């Protein structure tokens, strides 16, 4: 089994929210994506990734900001991690 991983950062915690940041990793060796190699996200929303066969394996915990820090900027907090699994023979044919 080989794994592809897709990390999407969404505008909010809803899977149908717009993607604002992303990265991907390809354990099959088919592609070699790098950070910043595209101006367009691979999917418009997290739901679009699900509809294309990606499996959701983790969503970020929703933690409210401390009082007085509601408008501070920091890391992108609505992170969703997806995966696709490929059989070894599928990976070798690519």
Backbone as CSV, one residue per row, in Angstrom:
resi,resn,N_x,N_y,N_z,CA_x,CA_y,CA_z,C_x,C_y,C_z
1,UNK,0.837,-1.180,0.000,0.000,0.000,0.000,0.883,1.245,0.000
2,UNK,0.550,2.201,-0.822,1.220,3.505,-0.854,0.170,4.566,-0.549
3,UNK,0.616,5.646,0.058,-0.319,6.668,0.521,-0.021,8.033,-0.100
4,UNK,-1.081,8.716,-0.501,-1.001,10.125,-0.873,-1.693,10.903,0.245
5,UNK,-1.120,12.043,0.622,-1.670,12.864,1.694,-1.944,14.257,1.146
6,UNK,-3.090,14.786,1.488,-3.499,16.124,1.077,-3.913,16.887,2.331
7,UNK,-3.314,18.045,2.550,-3.656,18.880,3.697,-4.295,20.149,3.168
8,UNK,-5.529,20.385,3.593,-6.260,21.573,3.171,-6.567,22.442,4.386
9,UNK,-6.341,23.731,4.257,-6.732,24.706,5.267,-7.934,25.451,4.715
10,UNK,-9.037,25.442,5.464,-10.282,26.033,5.004,-10.572,27.340,5.724
11,UNK,-11.475,28.136,5.160,-11.852,29.420,5.745,-12.434,29.237,7.149
12,UNK,-13.190,28.168,7.343,-13.753,27.877,8.660,-13.817,26.370,8.847
13,UNK,-14.516,25.921,9.854,-14.504,24.501,10.200,-15.445,23.634,9.372
14,UNK,-16.210,24.212,8.450,-17.141,23.444,7.623,-16.415,22.870,6.406
15,UNK,-16.640,21.607,6.106,-15.970,20.965,4.970,-16.333,21.585,3.623
16,UNK,-17.453,22.284,3.557,-17.815,22.927,2.294,-17.320,24.379,2.214
17,UNK,-16.430,24.764,3.129,-15.827,26.103,3.109,-14.692,26.147,2.084
18,UNK,-14.366,27.345,1.620,-13.312,27.523,0.616,-11.929,27.179,1.158
19,UNK,-11.094,26.630,0.295,-9.701,26.319,0.623,-8.883,27.606,0.549
20,UNK,-8.063,27.868,1.596,-7.195,29.046,1.593,-5.715,28.685,1.652
21,UNK,-5.408,27.432,1.894,-4.029,26.965,1.917,-4.005,25.461,1.752
22,UNK,-2.894,24.915,1.236,-2.843,23.478,0.968,-1.403,23.019,0.807
23,UNK,-1.218,21.731,0.980,0.025,21.059,0.613,-0.311,19.599,0.369
24,UNK,0.530,18.934,-0.418,0.283,17.527,-0.723,1.599,16.771,-0.763
25,UNK,1.495,15.484,-0.499,2.648,14.597,-0.459,2.249,13.302,-1.149
26,UNK,3.121,12.790,-2.002,2.781,11.623,-2.807,3.729,10.479,-2.506
27,UNK,3.275,9.557,-1.682,4.067,8.380,-1.340,4.097,7.330,-2.431
28,UNK,3.348,7.545,-3.516,3.388,6.590,-4.628,4.565,6.870,-5.551
29,UNK,5.130,8.073,-5.471,6.218,8.454,-6.362,5.751,8.950,-7.715
30,UNK,4.445,9.031,-7.932,3.909,9.484,-9.224,4.195,10.958,-9.478
31,UNK,4.116,11.766,-8.422,4.356,13.201,-8.547,5.298,13.655,-7.445
32,UNK,5.867,14.842,-7.602,6.748,15.435,-6.605,6.294,16.871,-6.325
33,UNK,5.119,17.022,-5.686,4.626,18.366,-5.421,5.509,19.094,-4.410
34,UNK,5.594,20.413,-4.552,6.321,21.232,-3.594,5.437,22.400,-3.164
35,UNK,5.722,22.934,-2.003,4.957,24.062,-1.493,5.073,25.239,-2.448
36,UNK,3.963,25.844,-2.767,3.950,27.018,-3.627,4.082,26.719,-5.105
37,UNK,3.883,25.453,-5.516,4.028,25.128,-6.936,2.762,25.394,-7.747
38,UNK,1.744,25.947,-7.112,0.504,26.257,-7.819,-0.182,27.452,-7.167
39,UNK,-0.769,28.305,-7.988,-1.539,29.431,-7.476,-2.985,29.046,-7.181
40,UNK,-3.409,27.918,-7.695,-4.779,27.448,-7.510,-4.781,26.207,-6.620
41,UNK,-5.700,26.144,-5.649,-5.765,24.943,-4.806,-6.213,23.733,-5.621
42,UNK,-5.848,22.537,-5.190,-6.253,21.337,-5.920,-7.769,21.116,-5.890
43,UNK,-8.441,21.649,-4.874,-9.895,21.557,-4.746,-10.402,22.881,-4.201
44,UNK,-11.620,23.235,-4.535,-12.208,24.472,-4.038,-12.639,24.394,-2.594
45,UNK,-13.054,23.184,-2.175,-13.512,22.958,-0.805,-13.033,21.578,-0.343
46,UNK,-13.151,21.322,0.947,-12.861,19.991,1.464,-13.853,18.966,0.950
47,UNK,-15.090,19.368,0.771,-16.114,18.471,0.236,-15.767,18.024,-1.174
48,UNK,-15.194,18.925,-1.974,-14.770,18.545,-3.326,-13.725,17.428,-3.278
49,UNK,-12.820,17.486,-2.311,-11.817,16.427,-2.164,-12.489,15.094,-1.811
50,UNK,-13.468,15.129,-0.917,-14.204,13.908,-0.577,-14.905,13.328,-1.803
51,UNK,-15.520,14.199,-2.587,-16.233,13.742,-3.779,-15.288,13.132,-4.813
52,UNK,-14.006,13.496,-4.757,-13.010,12.952,-5.687,-12.327,11.699,-5.133
53,UNK,-12.800,11.190,-4.004,-12.276,9.934,-3.487,-11.256,10.044,-2.373
54,UNK,-10.925,11.246,-1.922,-10.011,11.399,-0.785,-10.760,11.046,0.488
55,UNK,-10.054,10.382,1.401,-10.638,10.009,2.697,-10.184,11.012,3.738
56,UNK,-11.123,11.547,4.508,-10.791,12.465,5.588,-10.281,11.653,6.765
57,UNK,-9.065,11.950,7.224,-8.524,11.191,8.353,-8.330,12.047,9.598
58,UNK,-8.332,13.368,9.448,-8.200,14.212,10.636,-8.697,15.616,10.345
59,UNK,-9.371,16.195,11.318,-9.780,17.594,11.276,-9.238,18.257,12.533
60,UNK,-8.892,19.532,12.420,-8.316,20.213,13.574,-9.358,20.410,14.673
61,UNK,-8.864,20.413,15.901,-9.723,20.648,17.051,-10.145,22.115,17.058
62,UNK,-11.399,22.357,17.359,-11.890,23.730,17.413,-11.633,24.290,18.810
63,UNK,-10.730,25.261,18.889,-10.368,25.876,20.160,-10.704,27.366,20.076
64,UNK,-11.548,27.852,20.978,-11.891,29.272,20.918,-10.694,30.131,21.338
65,UNK,-10.593,31.350,20.790,-9.495,32.236,21.177,-9.681,32.736,22.603
66,UNK,-8.577,33.098,23.240,-8.654,33.696,24.564,-9.308,35.065,24.447
67,UNK,-10.081,35.470,25.440,-10.705,36.796,25.390,-9.668,37.896,25.137
68,UNK,-10.016,38.771,24.207,-9.111,39.852,23.847,-8.184,39.517,22.694
69,UNK,-8.175,38.250,22.256,-7.298,37.814,21.164,-8.092,37.293,19.962
70,UNK,-9.342,37.675,19.864,-10.210,37.183,18.801,-9.726,37.573,17.403
71,UNK,-8.986,38.657,17.283,-8.568,39.143,15.967,-7.065,39.033,15.738
72,UNK,-6.357,38.320,16.607,-4.925,38.079,16.388,-4.754,37.159,15.185
73,UNK,-3.676,37.372,14.441,-3.375,36.462,13.346,-2.310,35.479,13.800
74,UNK,-2.372,34.283,13.260,-1.453,33.225,13.668,-1.465,32.160,12.577
75,UNK,-1.355,30.910,12.964,-1.384,29.794,12.036,-2.786,29.636,11.452
76,UNK,-2.873,28.894,10.361,-4.178,28.579,9.772,-4.786,27.443,10.587
77,UNK,-5.896,27.703,11.225,-6.384,26.749,12.220,-7.398,25.716,11.742
78,UNK,-7.978,25.880,10.587,-8.985,24.914,10.136,-8.335,23.943,9.154
79,UNK,-7.539,23.021,9.706,-6.742,22.077,8.923,-7.466,20.740,8.808
80,UNK,-7.523,20.227,7.587,-8.123,18.925,7.325,-7.098,18.080,6.577
81,UNK,-6.914,16.850,7.020,-5.939,15.958,6.402,-6.686,14.819,5.723
82,UNK,-6.376,14.632,4.441,-7.020,13.609,3.618,-5.967,12.618,3.127
83,UNK,-6.411,11.421,2.747,-5.500,10.445,2.168,-6.183,9.681,1.057
84,UNK,-5.354,9.175,0.149,-5.767,8.173,-0.839,-4.767,7.045,-0.712
85,UNK,-5.266,5.824,-0.731,-4.401,4.652,-0.666,-4.358,3.984,-2.033
86,UNK,-3.159,3.526,-2.414,-2.961,2.869,-3.704,-2.244,1.550,-3.464
87,UNK,-2.670,0.518,-4.165,-1.997,-0.776,-4.093,-0.595,-0.638,-4.672
88,UNK,0.332,-1.442,-4.208,1.713,-1.418,-4.684,1.777,-1.542,-6.202
89,UNK,1.039,-2.475,-6.799,1.101,-2.662,-8.233,0.587,-1.440,-8.988
90,UNK,-0.405,-0.719,-8.409,-0.881,0.515,-9.020,0.229,1.559,-9.022
91,UNK,0.991,1.638,-7.957,2.058,2.620,-7.845,3.190,2.297,-8.823
92,UNK,3.475,1.023,-9.031,4.576,0.628,-9.918,4.248,0.895,-11.383
93,UNK,2.969,0.826,-11.768,2.569,1.056,-13.147,2.652,2.526,-13.557
94,UNK,2.567,3.419,-12.580,2.545,4.862,-12.899,3.896,5.353,-13.372
